[in-house]
Structure formats: structure tokens, C-alpha cells
């Protein structure tokens, strides 16, 4: 029966939408999830590796932010689709029959099962690394204080840091587990979402392993507050670590069951939050041969002289303009593709019939990154397009560049599709 359940879940549930528009998608590679979803400002990444069952990691999107996170990566000791609410049972789980993890064994002081492990190298531009996360579990509340203390950790290793676990409460001393954060201990960091059975006169006592009278039988049903399966989860917490800029570190993000492989726990990694910050900002070497994936780093690009580029506000004065289309860009890039150059050629051809007109070039981004960074990125995109138009023969005085940043999205930034549409430059032909 378990084998049949696994086959059906694997074949049919690669992308699941909840009626509340929560989405779980396990079709993406770990490399994609780290680079396109998790990565924030000032970090370069490489050598991404995932160990575990395919259904244990996925893209998590929830516009209603039930956990406090609208988008990110979910990593679970069971099946990522079991995260979807509503909570209709206190004992949801998926035994993947995957091995545990020795490092997690030592933290749990017991045998671990069904480990899911995401690892990658990273280099930072500043001295502080941080990212945001939420831990949730089906072990709440029945197994609080028991040996079934599901465990997760964020191990960082590199210069001056020796396999340090940075999955801690703000005191930087308390690891986060079912036993350390719950409705009684460190409860200001805990969100209760427990399911209460009011329909069965007798229930199974999971702690004492026997059938007992249900004290909540026929009482008024109070549904769980949050549209998520986990019986409890933490508030949004921050993992942080001091590192040496421009030095290679490796992080291991791991979660597993403890004591058995039955009930699931999971950790949500907030999209765009894996970033560096601080007083020191250095230029990064191209450690992994993929410099294009680093954000908030100065990039060399031929740009037009700002004295010949007019900055204007796109307001009522452009109410009678002609829209000449748009070109799109890859994540955090402003290099022109061949397809983009083809569109720009068409814009140039259209302008030749109106040489007394101005081409207004407006650059746009998705919502990842700070406002200031996105304004710079949008301007770089607009200027790269302007440079191409000048090469084709448009005088600089006939061009206007405008950086809109993330302020005017075409589509919802909470989806991969929407963000791709928002990474663009638009063309307007103004008298």
C-alpha cells in the first residue's frame, strides 16, 4: 500500500495548488531553487547539491503568507505536498525510507531518518551572512518533550567557521526543535495550529500507546487557524553568521525525523533572503565561473554618458505615446540576448519613420532585492538597450532612459512566471 501511495504521489503530484492558491512545485532542480529563489544581495553561489528523496524539496508559494513567508524553498523530512493545508489530522506524515544524517544524529542524540540535505558553496561581498526561515512540525503538540524530537540544522564551514550550526533562536545559543520551541517553552516564537478531534468518542493516546476517552468529544469544533498542515510552526526567524568576504564557505541545510520516520517536519527558507550585508563591501572574484548570479556587486558594462541621457518622469506628458513593445531579461542580468537585439532592431526600424520623436526607454525589475539595488539594475537594463540603439544609429539626444525598479510590475511577483515578465525594458515613442 505504501509503495502504491508513493507511485501515485510521485507521478501525479509534481505541482499542487491549494484552493487558497498555495503552490508546491517539486519539478525544479536544487540548483534552480538556490539561484533563482533563495539567493539575495551580495552573494555568489556554486556547487549546489541535494541529497534525499525528490519529493522532499520544492518551491513553496503562498500569497496569503500563512507562515509569514510568501515564497521560498520547503525542505521536509517527508513529502513536500503534505505541507498543504488545511490541517485535518494531527498525525500527517510520509515515510520516505531515506537514510538519516550523521551530523543530525549527534545533535538529536538519537537515530535520524528520512534526511533531506541541501548544500552549496557561497562567497559574500560583506562580513555578515543572514537568511530567514520558519520551522514547522507534525510532532507538535503530542510529542513535545519526547524522544521524537525532529531535528534540523544549518551548518556553515569555512575560514574561521568550523561546521557551526546557525539555526538558533535570537539568543544565538538555543537550537530550534520541537522540544525547545513550543506552546510552553520559548512560546513567543511559536505559532499553534493544532487539530482537535471532536467527532470520535475514543482516540489513540500516542504517548501512552493505548486507546483513551476523547475529552473533546462533541465539543464545539474550532478549526485550525492557519491553512497549513503542520500542527505548529515558528515565527519567521533569522539565521546569521560572520564570515570573511570573498572567501569560499559551504553551507549544509539539513532536516530529518528522529526516532522514527512517520510524522513530518519541515523548514521554509524565505526567497531572496540569503544575503550579505555590513560595513565592508568588496569586489568578488569569479570563484565558480558564474559571476552573473551574484547580486549587488558592481558590474562592468559600457554605458552612455549621463550628460547625454535625459531622466524624466513618466507621467501625463506621455499620455499620447506609441508603445513599441518590450524586451525581457534573465534574473539579475542586463546583458542583451539575440532575441532582445532582434526586438531592438524592430524598434529602430519603427523610429526611422518618426526621427523627430524621442524613444523613452524604461527599465524594470522583479521584487527580489532592495529598492535601491533594483533601481540601479533597472537603469543598467535601460542603458544597455540605449547603447544598442545608438549603435544602430539613433542619436543620443533622441533617447530618454528611466529606471522604474520594481515599482510597476506587469504580473504578480509572487510567481516565477510573473517575475520573469517583470524583468523587462519597455519602449515608448514620444513626440
C-alpha positions in Angstrom: 0.0 0.0 0.0 2.9 2.4 0.9 4.5 1.6 -2.5 1.3 2.4 -4.4 0.9 5.6 -2.4 4.4 6.6 -3.3 4.0 5.9 -7.0 0.7 7.8 -7.2 2.2 10.8 -5.3 5.3 10.8 -7.4 3.5 10.6 -10.8 0.6 12.9 -10.1 1.7 15.5 -7.6 4.6 17.2 -9.1 2.8 20.6 -8.9 0.0 21.1 -6.4 -2.2 24.1 -5.9 -4.3 24.6 -2.8 -7.7 26.3 -3.2 -6.1 29.2 -1.2 -3.5 29.5 -4.0 -0.7 27.9 -2.1 1.6 26.1 -4.6 4.1 23.3 -4.1 6.3 22.5 -7.1 8.9 19.8 -7.0 9.9 19.9 -10.6 12.8 22.4 -10.2 16.4 21.4 -9.6 18.1 22.2 -6.4 20.4 24.5 -8.4 17.5 26.5 -9.7 15.9 26.8 -6.3 19.1 28.2 -4.7 20.0 30.5 -7.5 16.6 31.8 -8.6 14.6 31.6 -5.4 16.8 31.7 -2.3 19.6 33.9 -3.4 19.6 37.6 -2.3 22.0 40.5 -2.5 25.8 40.3 -2.3 26.3 36.5 -2.5 27.8 34.3 -5.2 26.9 30.6 -5.1 28.1 27.4 -6.7 28.4 23.6 -6.4 24.8 23.1 -5.3 23.9 19.5 -4.2 20.7 17.9 -2.8 20.6 14.5 -1.1 17.3 12.9 -0.3 14.0 12.0 -2.0 12.9 14.2 -4.9 9.5 15.0 -3.2 11.3 16.2 -0.1 12.3 19.6 -1.6 10.3 22.1 -3.6 9.3 25.6 -4.5 6.8 27.0 -1.9 4.5 29.9 -2.9 1.7 31.3 -0.7 0.4 34.8 -1.4 -1.5 34.7 1.9 1.8 34.1 3.8 0.3 31.7 6.3 3.8 31.0 7.7 5.0 34.6 7.2 6.7 33.6 4.0 5.1 34.2 0.6 7.7 32.3 -1.4 10.8 30.2 -0.8 12.1 26.7 -0.6 10.5 24.0 1.5 12.7 21.2 2.8 10.9 18.3 4.6 11.6 15.0 6.3 8.6 13.6 4.4 6.7 14.8 1.4 6.6 18.5 0.5 3.0 18.2 -0.7 1.9 17.2 2.8 2.6 20.8 3.9 -0.5 21.9 2.2 -3.5 22.7 4.5 -6.0 22.8 5.8 -4.9 20.7 8.9 -7.4 17.8 9.1 -5.3 15.4 11.1 -2.8 15.6 14.0 -0.6 12.9 12.5 0.2 13.5 8.9 3.4 12.0 7.6 5.3 10.2 4.8 8.0 7.7 5.5 10.4 8.0 2.6 12.7 5.2 3.7 15.6 7.5 3.2 18.7 7.3 5.4 19.4 9.7 8.2 22.4 12.1 8.6 25.3 11.5 11.0 25.7 15.2 11.9 22.0 15.4 12.7 22.4 12.2 14.8 24.8 14.0 17.0 22.5 17.0 17.5 19.5 14.8 18.2 21.4 12.3 20.3 19.5 9.6 18.6 18.9 7.9 15.3 17.6 10.1 12.4 15.6 9.0 9.4 14.4 10.5 6.1 17.0 13.2 5.9 16.8 15.9 3.2 20.0 17.8 2.8 20.7 20.9 0.6 24.3 22.0 0.3 26.2 24.7 -1.7 29.3 26.9 -1.6 29.0 30.6 -1.3 31.0 33.8 -1.2 29.9 37.1 0.3 30.6 40.7 -0.5 30.3 41.8 3.1 31.1 40.4 6.5 27.7 39.3 7.6 25.6 36.4 6.2 21.9 36.0 7.0 18.7 34.4 5.8 15.2 33.9 7.1 13.3 30.7 7.8 10.4 29.0 9.5 10.4 25.5 11.2 7.2 23.5 11.4 6.2 20.0 12.5 3.5 17.4 12.9 5.3 16.3 16.1 3.5 19.3 17.8 1.9 19.0 20.3 1.6 15.3 21.1 5.3 14.7 21.1 6.7 17.8 22.8 9.2 16.6 25.4 9.6 13.1 23.8 12.4 11.4 22.0 10.7 12.1 18.7 12.4 15.5 18.6 12.7 16.0 14.8 15.9 18.0 14.1 17.2 20.4 11.5 20.4 22.4 11.2 22.2 25.0 9.1 25.9 24.0 9.2 28.4 26.6 7.9 32.0 25.6 7.3 34.9 27.7 6.0 37.6 30.1 7.1 37.2 30.8 10.8 33.9 28.8 11.0 34.0 25.0 11.8 30.7 23.4 10.9 28.8 25.9 13.0 25.1 25.4 13.3 23.4 28.7 12.8 19.8 27.5 13.2 19.3 29.2 16.5 16.9 31.4 18.4 17.8 35.1 18.6 19.9 34.4 21.7 22.3 32.6 19.4 22.5 29.8 22.0 19.3 27.8 21.8 18.8 25.3 18.9 15.3 25.2 17.4 13.5 21.9 17.9 10.0 20.7 18.9 11.3 20.4 22.5 12.9 23.9 22.6 10.2 26.0 20.9 6.6 25.1 21.6 3.4 26.3 23.4 5.2 26.3 26.8 8.9 26.9 26.1 10.0 30.0 24.1 6.4 30.3 23.2 6.8 33.9 21.8 8.5 32.2 18.8 5.8 29.5 18.4 2.5 29.6 16.4 -0.1 27.0 17.3 -2.1 25.3 14.6 -3.2 22.1 16.3 -6.1 19.9 15.1 -8.6 18.9 17.7 -10.7 15.8 17.2 -14.3 16.3 18.4 -16.1 13.6 16.4 -14.6 10.3 17.9 -15.6 9.2 21.4 -12.2 7.4 21.8 -8.8 8.3 20.4 -5.4 6.8 20.4 -3.1 8.2 23.1 0.2 8.5 21.1 2.4 8.9 24.2 1.0 6.0 26.2 0.2 3.9 23.2 -3.4 3.0 24.1 -7.0 3.9 23.4 -8.4 6.5 25.7 -11.6 8.5 26.1 -11.7 11.7 24.0 -12.1 14.7 26.3 -13.0 16.9 23.4 -15.8 14.6 22.1 -18.9 16.6 20.9 -17.4 19.9 21.9 -17.7 22.8 19.5 -15.3 22.3 16.7 -12.6 25.0 16.5 -10.7 24.6 13.1 -7.0 25.3 13.0 -6.2 28.9 12.4 -3.7 28.6 9.6 -4.1 27.0 6.2 -1.1 24.7 6.6 -0.9 21.0 7.6 1.7 21.4 10.4 0.3 21.4 13.9 2.6 24.1 14.9 5.4 26.3 13.5 7.8 29.0 14.5 7.6 32.7 13.7 10.0 33.9 11.0 13.5 33.6 12.4 16.9 34.7 11.1 20.0 32.6 10.7 23.2 34.6 10.8 26.9 34.2 10.8 30.0 36.3 10.5 32.3 35.4 7.5 35.3 36.8 5.6 34.2 38.5 2.4 35.4 37.0 -0.9 36.3 33.6 0.8 34.6 30.4 -0.1 32.3 28.8 2.6 29.9 25.9 2.4 26.5 25.6 4.0 24.6 22.4 4.7 20.9 22.8 5.3 19.5 19.5 6.7 16.3 18.2 8.3 15.3 14.7 9.4 12.9 12.7 11.5 14.2 11.4 14.9 13.2 8.1 16.5 11.0 7.0 13.6 10.2 8.1 10.0 6.5 8.6 10.5 5.4 12.2 11.2 6.9 15.0 9.1 8.7 18.2 9.9 9.8 20.9 7.5 11.8 24.1 7.2 10.8 27.0 4.9 13.7 29.1 3.5 12.5 32.6 2.6 13.0 33.5 -1.0 15.6 36.3 -1.7 16.8 36.3 1.9 20.2 34.6 1.6 22.3 37.7 1.5 25.3 39.5 2.9 25.5 43.0 4.5 27.8 45.1 6.6 30.2 48.0 6.6 32.7 46.2 4.4 31.9 45.7 0.7 34.4 44.0 -1.5 34.5 43.0 -5.2 34.1 39.3 -5.6 36.4 37.1 -7.7 34.7 34.8 -10.1 35.0 31.8 -7.9 32.5 29.5 -9.6 32.6 30.7 -13.2 29.1 32.1 -12.8 29.5 35.8 -11.8 26.2 36.6 -13.3 24.4 35.0 -10.4 25.7 37.5 -7.8 23.6 40.4 -6.9 24.5 43.9 -5.5 28.0 43.7 -7.0 29.5 46.3 -9.3 29.5 45.0 -12.9 31.5 46.5 -15.8 29.2 47.5 -18.6 29.7 50.2 -21.3 27.1 52.8 -20.5 26.1 56.1 -22.1 27.4 59.4 -20.8 24.8 60.5 -18.3 25.1 64.1 -19.7 23.5 62.9 -22.9 20.8 60.8 -21.3 17.7 62.7 -20.0 16.0 61.4 -16.9 12.3 62.2 -17.0 9.2 61.2 -15.0 6.7 59.0 -16.9 3.6 61.0 -16.2 0.8 62.8 -18.1 3.2 64.2 -20.6 3.4 60.7 -22.1 -0.3 60.1 -22.4 -0.2 60.2 -26.2 2.8 58.0 -26.9 3.2 54.9 -29.1 4.1 51.7 -27.3 6.8 49.9 -29.3 7.0 46.7 -27.2 9.4 45.3 -24.7 12.4 43.0 -24.1 12.9 40.7 -21.1 16.0 39.8 -19.1 17.3 36.9 -17.2 17.4 37.1 -13.4 19.7 39.8 -12.1 21.2 40.4 -15.6 21.1 43.3 -18.1 23.0 41.6 -21.0 21.1 41.6 -24.2 20.2 38.3 -25.8 19.9 37.7 -29.6 16.2 37.8 -29.2 16.4 41.1 -27.4 18.6 42.6 -30.1 16.0 41.5 -32.7 13.3 43.4 -30.9 15.5 46.4 -30.6 16.2 46.3 -34.3 12.4 46.5 -34.9 12.2 49.5 -32.5 14.9 51.2 -34.5 13.1 50.5 -37.8 9.9 52.0 -36.4 11.7 55.1 -35.1 13.2 55.8 -38.5 9.7 56.8 -39.7 9.5 59.3 -36.8 13.0 60.7 -36.5 11.7 63.9 -34.7 10.4 61.7 -31.9 12.1 60.5 -28.7 12.3 56.9 -27.6 11.6 56.6 -23.9 13.3 53.5 -22.5 12.0 52.4 -19.1 13.8 49.7 -17.1 12.0 47.4 -14.7 12.9 44.5 -12.3 11.1 41.9 -10.3 10.7 42.4 -6.5 13.8 40.5 -5.3 16.5 42.7 -3.8 16.4 46.2 -2.2 14.6 49.2 -3.8 18.0 50.9 -4.3 19.6 47.9 -5.9 16.6 47.3 -8.2 16.7 50.9 -9.3 20.3 50.5 -10.3 19.6 47.2 -12.1 16.7 48.7 -14.0 18.8 51.6 -15.1 21.6 49.3 -16.3 19.0 47.4 -18.3 17.7 50.6 -19.9 21.2 51.9 -20.6 22.2 48.6 -22.3 19.3 48.9 -24.6 20.1 52.6 -25.3 23.7 51.7 -26.1 22.4 49.2 -28.7 20.0 51.7 -30.2 22.9 54.2 -30.6 25.0 51.5 -32.2 22.2 51.1 -34.7 22.0 54.8 -35.5 19.6 56.6 -33.1 21.2 59.9 -31.8 21.7 60.0 -28.0 19.6 63.2 -27.9 16.6 61.2 -29.1 16.8 58.8 -26.2 15.4 59.1 -22.7 16.2 56.5 -20.1 14.1 55.9 -17.0 14.6 53.5 -14.1 11.4 52.3 -12.6 12.9 49.5 -10.4 10.2 47.2 -9.1 7.5 49.9 -8.8 5.4 49.0 -11.9 5.1 45.2 -12.2 3.2 43.7 -15.1 2.5 40.4 -13.3 2.4 39.1 -9.8 5.9 39.0 -8.3 4.9 36.0 -6.1 5.2 33.6 -9.0 8.1 32.5 -11.2 6.1 33.4 -14.3 5.2 36.8 -13.0 8.8 37.7 -12.0 10.0 36.7 -15.5 7.5 39.1 -17.1 8.6 42.0 -14.8 12.3 41.8 -15.7 11.9 44.0 -18.8 12.6 47.2 -20.7 9.7 48.9 -22.4 9.8 51.3 -25.4 7.6 54.3 -25.8 7.7 56.7 -28.9 7.1 60.2 -27.7 6.5 63.3 -29.9 
